[in-house]
C-alpha cells in the first residue's frame, strides 16, 4: 500500500510499529502494531519506505506455502 501524503521521517519508521505510538491527534496507535504482529505470526515481515510519488510505501512479505518462514530484516 502507498499514499501521497507527507511521508514518515526516518527516525519514526521503527516507532510507528510500536503499540500505542501515534503521530495523530485521534487514534490508539494500535493499527500498525497489530498488522506487524499478524504478519510476523505468519512468518512474514512488514516495513515502510518512501513512496515513489511522495508519502509512504508499506511492504508486507509473506512466505509461500510449504517454504520455511521468512527470516531477516524488514523492508
N, C-alpha and C positions, 0 to 999 in steps of 0.2 A: 504494500500500500504506500502511496506517496501523496503529498499535498504540495501546495504552493505558498504556504504561509511563511513566517519569519525564520523557520528552521529551529534547530536545537543546538545551543552552544556546546562546544566540545566538552567543557567542564560539567555539563549537565547530563551527558549521554549515558553514563552509567547510573546516575542517581535517579533518572526517570523510571527505572525498573524497580526501585525500592518501594515497599509498601508505605503508603501514606505520604509519599513525596508528591507534591503537586506544584505547578507554577501558575495555576489558575485561581481565581477568587472563589469559585464554587467547584466542588468535586471532592472525592475522598482520597484520590491518589492511589487507588487500588487497581485500576484498569490494566495498566501495563505490567504491574507485578503479577496479576492473575494470568495474563497472557503468557508471560515468561514461564511461570510455574507449570502451566498446562503443556506448553511446548517442550520444556525440559523433561517432563514426565513421559513424554512420547519419544525421548531420545534426540530431540532437536535443539536448535538454537534460535534465538531471536536477537536482532541488533538494529541499530539505526545509523544511517549515514546521511550525507547531504543529498537532496534531490537534484536531479539534473536541471530542473527549471526553478530552483529555489525550494524552500521548505525542507521537509524531511522525507526520508525513504526508509520504511521499516521492512526488514528482510526476515522471513521465517523459513528455516530449513528443517525439514523432517526426513528421516531415513526412509528408504524404500522398504516395503515389507520383505522380511527374510534377510535383511542385511544387519550387521552389527549397529548398535546405537551410535549416533554421531558423537564424536568427541572433539575437543579442541576449543579454540577461542570463538567468540561470537562476532558476527559481522554487522 
